Amino acid sequence: MAAKTSKYSGLALLIVGLVVLFVVFFLAYNEYLNIEKPTTTGVESMVTWIMEWGAYIVMKVAFLGVMGWVGSIITMRAVSLLTAPSERIITE
């Protein structure tokens, strides 16, 4: 019974992890497509645009990085559950 439950849990975790990873890659690709080019004329306005854009990109990369990290950890745990031999699964 525990081995069957472990396999179902592993499959559910695998699906959740893959969905999270798919969402991360979709958001990153969507952000890549929506990059705006600056329409500034002066040096001061160009520097201001670069600073604002840089802060936005750093926050976006941090968010996507954490989401990707969580998705890969969930997927790794799911694969461990799916490939674990039934003797190693602890039951109470």
C-alpha positions in Angstrom: 0.0 0.0 0.0 2.8 2.5 0.9 4.7 1.7 -2.3 1.6 2.5 -4.4 0.9 5.7 -2.4 4.6 6.7 -2.9 4.3 6.2 -6.6 1.1 8.3 -6.8 2.7 11.0 -4.7 5.8 10.9 -6.9 3.7 11.3 -10.0 1.7 14.2 -8.6 4.9 15.9 -7.5 6.4 15.3 -10.9 3.5 17.0 -12.6 3.5 19.9 -10.2 7.3 20.4 -10.7 7.1 20.3 -14.4 4.2 22.8 -14.4 6.2 25.2 -12.3 9.2 24.8 -14.6 7.0 25.3 -17.7 5.5 28.5 -16.1 9.0 29.8 -15.4 10.2 29.3 -18.9 7.0 30.7 -20.4 7.4 33.9 -18.2 11.1 34.2 -19.1 10.3 33.9 -22.8 7.4 36.3 -22.6 9.7 38.8 -20.9 12.3 38.3 -23.6 9.8 39.1 -26.3 8.6 42.3 -24.5 11.9 44.1 -24.2 11.5 47.8 -25.0 14.2 49.8 -26.7 14.9 53.2 -25.2 13.6 56.3 -27.0 15.6 58.8 -25.1 17.7 61.6 -26.5 19.9 62.9 -23.7 22.7 61.2 -21.8 20.9 61.9 -18.4 17.6 60.3 -19.6 19.5 57.3 -21.0 21.3 56.7 -17.7 18.0 57.0 -15.9 16.3 54.5 -18.3 19.2 52.1 -17.8 19.0 52.3 -14.0 15.3 51.7 -14.0 15.5 48.9 -16.5 18.4 47.3 -14.7 16.5 47.3 -11.3 13.5 45.7 -13.0 15.5 43.0 -14.7 17.4 42.1 -11.5 14.0 41.7 -9.6 12.6 39.6 -12.5 15.6 37.4 -12.7 15.6 36.8 -9.0 11.9 35.9 -9.0 12.3 33.5 -12.0 15.5 32.0 -10.5 13.7 31.2 -7.2 10.7 29.7 -9.1 13.0 27.6 -11.3 15.0 26.4 -8.3 11.8 25.4 -6.5 10.5 23.6 -9.6 13.7 21.7 -10.1 13.8 20.6 -6.4 10.1 19.4 -6.6 10.9 17.5 -9.8 14.0 16.0 -8.2 12.1 14.7 -5.2 9.4 13.3 -7.4 11.9 11.3 -9.5 13.4 10.1 -6.2 10.0 8.9 -5.1 9.2 7.3 -8.4 12.5 5.4 -8.7 12.9 4.4 -5.0 12.7 0.6 -4.5 9.7 -0.5 -2.4 12.0 -1.7 0.5 13.4 1.8 1.1 9.9 3.4 1.5 9.2 3.7 5.3 5.8 2.8 6.4 4.2 3.3 9.9 
